[in-house]
Amino acid sequence: MNVVDQYFQQEVEKLGYLEIKEGIQQPKLKEFVGIPLPIYMKTLVGELKGEGFQDGVSLQQFIDGIIIHLAADSDASFGEDYWKLLEYTTENIGKYVLSEGIRWMQIEDERALLYFRFLHQYDLATPFSETNYGRLLYHQGSIEEKNELRMEAIRILEGVIAEEEDFPLSYYELGNIYEQEGFQLKAYHFFQKALTYLDDEGVKEEIRDRIAGVEIGAQLEKAISAIQRSDYEKALEYLHAGLRREDSGILNYYLGVVHSRIGNEAEALGYYEKALEKGANYRELFLDLSVSYYLQERSLEALQVIEEGLQLYYEDAELLYNRLVVHLAMGNREAAKVDLEIILQYGDIPEQVLENIRQIKAIYDI
């Protein structure tokens, strides 16, 4: 049994079973005497605490119990009997279950999920019910179950799109998922697709707001991908597009990275400084900014920014290495020697830093 089925199997434990006795007054249940019929325990407990149990369990409570039972365990005992009862008592099973799923969405997500699961399991699903099944499933499960439920939720939503390319709600929910997970470019794509297939201007305006919220991240993802391909012209295009939306620290940082890669060190320095002013405090920013100051022969400022970085990233070998290099450039051999001794005490030193240190020791005899 896979993780998704195991997750739903647990719902069977929330059911109680009542056996229909001879003399039952409800005509539609007389045929099922002796068969244990499921009822949701929360419903039963509520009836016992209140006034509702005096007339016995209602037919609808048994019907809902059967739906939950079959949704949770498709190989359930008495499955054929339960289906027969559903067909006997419910004019349109799919329509009834869908309406109950929609009703429970306003009350309890976990309960609504079971109705949409039932439709999914028994080929009664609609694009709307499948989308809500995927949406609700994504948010369920323990830490151990989460990844499998996530993958199943995405598979379901993508399946809706494969069958109904113009169904906007599934695109929207995929956009929500990817935005929540930090995949801004994917979120941007799915929100744009949802917008394409919508007619309601009010909803379209809401999605435009969502698109604006992920656009900066989407441009940044594209820029980073372009940097990795050494396509710096495209990277600058994407970063400036994002900057037109918001003058943020991270966009300025990556503009500094690109200008440094293409040899515009003075421009790179300006963007790094602006990133710091905007509140960026990435370890890489302190490293790159200190290198830029060093290359511009602004050693005191390089030392200052390294000290700022070490306050946040204490005992970082690469920041200490940069300080060592600056000390040597300033003629502070004793200070450089202290940095070297500290670095060599660390157990996990990047290989490139070790190689650079070997060269420095050979040249400077420290």
C-alpha positions in Angstrom: 0.0 0.0 0.0 1.4 3.4 -1.0 1.8 6.4 1.3 -1.3 8.2 -0.1 -3.5 5.1 0.5 -2.0 4.6 4.0 -2.8 8.2 4.8 -6.5 7.7 3.9 -6.7 4.3 5.5 -6.3 6.0 8.9 -9.7 7.6 8.4 -11.3 4.2 8.9 -10.4 4.5 12.5 -12.6 7.5 12.9 -15.7 5.4 11.9 -18.0 3.4 14.1 -20.2 0.6 12.9 -23.8 0.0 13.8 -25.6 -3.2 12.8 -29.1 -2.8 11.5 -31.5 -4.9 13.6 -34.8 -6.5 12.7 -37.8 -4.2 12.9 -36.0 -1.2 11.5 -38.5 1.5 10.7 -36.7 3.0 7.7 -37.9 1.0 4.6 -34.7 1.6 2.6 -32.6 0.0 5.3 -34.6 -3.2 5.9 -32.7 -5.1 3.1 -29.5 -4.5 5.0 -30.4 -6.0 8.3 -27.3 -7.7 9.9 -24.8 -5.6 7.9 -22.6 -3.3 9.9 -23.0 0.2 8.5 -20.4 2.9 9.1 -21.0 6.2 10.8 -18.6 9.0 11.4 -17.8 9.0 15.1 -17.8 12.8 15.4 -21.4 12.7 14.1 -22.4 9.9 16.5 -20.8 11.6 19.6 -22.5 14.9 18.6 -25.8 13.2 18.5 -25.3 11.5 21.9 -24.4 14.8 23.5 -27.3 16.6 22.0 -31.0 16.0 21.4 -30.7 14.4 18.0 -30.2 10.8 18.9 -33.7 10.2 20.3 -35.0 9.3 16.9 -32.0 7.1 16.0 -29.3 7.5 13.4 -30.6 9.0 10.2 -30.2 7.4 6.7 -28.0 10.3 5.6 -25.6 9.7 8.4 -25.2 6.1 7.2 -24.8 7.3 3.6 -22.0 9.8 4.7 -20.3 7.1 6.7 -20.3 4.8 3.7 -18.9 7.5 1.5 -16.1 8.1 4.0 -15.5 4.4 4.4 -15.2 3.7 0.7 -13.0 6.8 0.2 -10.6 5.7 2.9 -10.5 2.1 1.9 -11.4 1.0 -1.7 -10.9 -2.6 -0.7 -13.3 -2.3 2.2 -15.4 -5.2 3.5 -19.0 -5.1 2.5 -18.1 -2.8 -0.3 -20.6 -4.3 -2.7 -23.4 -4.0 -0.1 -22.4 -0.4 0.6 -22.5 0.5 -3.1 -25.9 -1.2 -3.4 -27.2 0.9 -0.5 -25.8 4.1 -2.1 -27.4 3.3 -5.4 -30.7 2.4 -3.7 -30.9 5.6 -1.6 -29.1 8.2 -3.6 -30.5 9.3 -7.0 -27.2 10.8 -8.3 -24.2 9.7 -6.2 -21.7 11.9 -7.9 -23.9 15.0 -7.6 -24.6 14.3 -3.9 -20.9 13.7 -3.0 -19.8 16.8 -4.9 -22.3 19.0 -3.1 -21.3 17.6 0.3 -17.6 18.2 -0.6 -18.4 21.8 -1.4 -20.4 22.2 1.8 -17.7 20.8 3.9 -15.1 23.1 2.4 -16.7 25.8 4.4 -16.5 23.7 7.6 -13.6 21.3 7.7 -11.0 20.7 5.0 -10.2 17.1 6.1 -13.8 16.1 5.8 -14.2 17.8 2.5 -11.1 16.0 1.2 -12.7 12.6 1.8 -15.7 13.5 -0.4 -13.4 14.6 -3.2 -11.2 11.5 -2.7 -14.4 9.4 -3.1 -15.1 11.0 -6.5 -11.5 10.5 -7.6 -11.4 6.9 -6.6 -14.7 5.9 -8.3 -14.4 7.7 -11.6 -17.0 10.3 -10.6 -14.6 13.3 -10.6 -15.0 16.6 -12.4 -12.3 19.1 -13.1 -13.6 21.1 -10.2 -13.6 18.2 -7.7 -10.2 17.0 -8.8 -8.7 20.5 -8.4 -10.1 20.7 -4.9 -8.9 17.2 -4.1 -5.4 18.2 -5.2 -5.5 21.5 -3.4 -6.7 20.0 -0.1 -4.4 17.0 -0.3 -1.3 19.2 -0.7 -1.8 20.6 2.8 -2.3 17.3 4.6 -0.1 14.7 6.2 2.7 14.3 8.7 6.3 15.3 8.0 7.0 11.7 6.9 3.9 11.7 4.5 4.3 15.2 3.2 6.4 14.7 0.2 4.4 11.8 -1.2 1.1 13.7 -0.7 2.7 16.8 -2.3 3.7 14.8 -5.4 0.3 13.2 -5.6 -1.4 16.6 -5.3 0.7 18.1 -8.1 0.1 15.0 -10.3 -3.7 15.4 -9.8 -3.6 19.1 -10.7 -1.4 18.5 -13.7 -3.8 15.7 -14.7 -6.7 18.1 -14.8 -4.8 20.4 -17.1 -3.9 17.5 -19.4 -7.6 16.7 -19.7 -9.0 20.2 -19.6 -6.4 22.6 -20.9 -8.6 25.6 -20.4 -9.6 25.0 -16.8 -8.1 28.0 -15.0 -8.6 26.9 -11.4 -6.0 24.1 -11.6 -3.4 26.5 -13.1 -4.2 28.9 -10.2 -3.7 26.2 -7.5 -0.4 25.0 -9.1 0.7 28.7 -9.0 -0.2 28.8 -5.3 1.8 25.6 -4.6 4.9 26.8 -6.4 4.8 30.3 -4.9 4.6 28.7 -1.5 7.6 26.5 -2.2 9.6 29.4 -3.5 9.6 28.4 -7.2 8.7 31.9 -8.4 9.2 31.3 -12.1 6.9 28.3 -12.1 4.3 30.2 -10.0 4.5 33.1 -12.5 3.9 30.7 -15.4 0.9 29.0 -13.9 -0.7 32.3 -12.8 -0.2 33.7 -16.3 -2.0 30.6 -17.7 -4.8 30.9 -15.3 -5.2 34.6 -16.4 -5.4 33.4 -20.0 -8.5 31.2 -19.5 -10.4 33.5 -17.1 -13.3 35.8 -18.0 -14.2 37.2 -14.6 -12.5 40.7 -14.3 -12.6 40.6 -10.5 -10.7 37.3 -10.3 -8.4 38.4 -13.1 -7.4 41.5 -11.1 -6.7 39.3 -8.1 -4.4 37.1 -10.2 -2.7 40.1 -11.7 -1.8 41.1 -8.1 -0.4 37.6 -7.5 1.6 37.8 -10.7 3.1 41.1 -9.6 4.1 39.4 -6.3 6.1 36.6 -8.0 7.4 38.5 -11.0 10.6 39.7 -9.2 11.4 36.2 -8.1 10.7 34.9 -11.5 13.0 37.4 -13.2 15.7 36.6 -10.6 15.4 32.8 -11.3 15.8 33.5 -15.0 18.7 35.7 -14.3 20.5 33.1 -12.2 19.9 30.5 -14.9 21.4 32.9 -17.5 24.4 33.6 -15.2 25.0 29.8 -14.9 25.0 29.6 -18.8 27.3 32.7 -18.9 24.6 34.6 -20.9 25.3 37.8 -19.1 23.4 40.0 -21.5 20.2 38.1 -20.8 21.0 38.1 -17.1 21.2 41.9 -17.1 17.9 42.1 -19.0 16.1 40.0 -16.5 17.6 41.7 -13.4 16.8 45.2 -14.7 13.2 44.0 -15.5 12.9 43.0 -11.8 14.5 46.2 -10.7 11.8 48.2 -12.4 9.3 46.4 -10.1 11.3 46.7 -6.9 14.8 48.1 -6.1 15.7 45.2 -3.9 18.9 44.1 -2.2 19.1 40.7 -3.9 18.6 42.1 -7.4 21.4 44.7 -6.8 23.6 41.9 -5.5 23.2 39.8 -8.7 23.7 42.9 -10.8 27.1 43.2 -9.0 27.8 39.6 -9.7 27.1 40.0 -13.5 29.2 43.2 -13.8 32.1 41.5 -11.9 31.9 38.5 -14.3 32.2 40.8 -17.3 35.0 42.8 -15.8 33.1 46.0 -14.8 34.5 45.9 -11.3 33.7 49.6 -10.5 30.0 49.1 -11.5 29.9 45.8 -9.6 31.1 47.6 -6.4 28.3 50.1 -6.7 25.7 47.4 -7.0 27.2 45.5 -4.0 27.2 48.6 -1.9 23.6 49.3 -2.8 22.6 45.7 -2.0 24.1 46.2 1.5 22.3 49.5 1.9 19.0 47.8 1.0 19.5 45.3 3.9 21.0 42.4 2.1 23.2 40.4 4.4 24.2 37.2 2.5 27.5 35.7 3.2 28.4 35.9 -0.5 27.7 39.6 -0.5 30.3 40.3 2.2 32.8 38.1 0.4 32.2 39.7 -3.0 32.1 43.3 -1.7 35.3 42.8 0.2 37.0 41.5 -3.0 35.7 44.5 -4.9 37.1 46.9 -2.4 40.4 45.1 -2.4 40.5 45.2 -6.3 39.8 48.9 -6.1 42.7 49.3 -3.5 40.2 50.3 -0.8 41.7 48.0 1.8 40.3 49.7 4.9 36.7 49.5 3.5 37.4 45.8 2.6 38.4 45.1 6.2 35.4 46.9 7.5 32.9 44.9 5.4 34.7 41.7 6.3 34.3 42.5 10.0 30.5 43.1 9.4 30.3 39.8 7.7 32.1 38.0 10.5 29.6 39.3 13.1 26.9 37.4 11.2 29.0 34.5 9.9 31.4 33.8 12.8 34.4 31.7 12.0 33.8 31.6 8.2 37.0 30.4 6.6 36.5 32.3 3.4 35.8 35.7 5.1 38.9 35.1 7.3 40.9 34.2 4.2 39.9 37.5 2.5 40.9 39.4 5.6 44.3 37.6 5.5 44.8 38.7 1.9 43.9 42.3 2.7 46.3 42.3 5.7 49.1 41.1 3.5 48.3 43.8 0.9 48.5 46.4 3.7 51.8 44.9 5.0 50.2 43.6 8.2 52.1 40.3 8.3 51.5 39.5 12.0 47.7 40.1 11.6 47.7 37.9 8.5 49.6 35.2 10.4 46.9 35.3 13.2 44.2 34.8 10.5 46.1 31.9 9.0 46.5 30.2 12.3 42.7 30.6 13.0 41.7 29.2 9.6 44.0 26.2 10.0 42.2 25.2 13.2 39.0 24.6 11.3 38.1 21.1 10.3 36.1 21.9 7.2 38.0 24.3 5.0 37.1 24.7 1.3 39.7 23.1 -1.0 40.2 26.3 -3.0 41.0 28.2 0.3 43.5 25.5 1.3 45.2 25.7 -2.1 45.4 29.5 -1.9 46.9 29.3 1.6 49.6 26.9 0.4 50.6 29.4 -2.3 50.6 32.3 0.2 52.7 30.4 2.7 55.2 29.7 -0.1 55.4 33.3 -1.2 55.2 35.2 2.1 56.8 32.6 4.4 54.2 33.0 7.1 
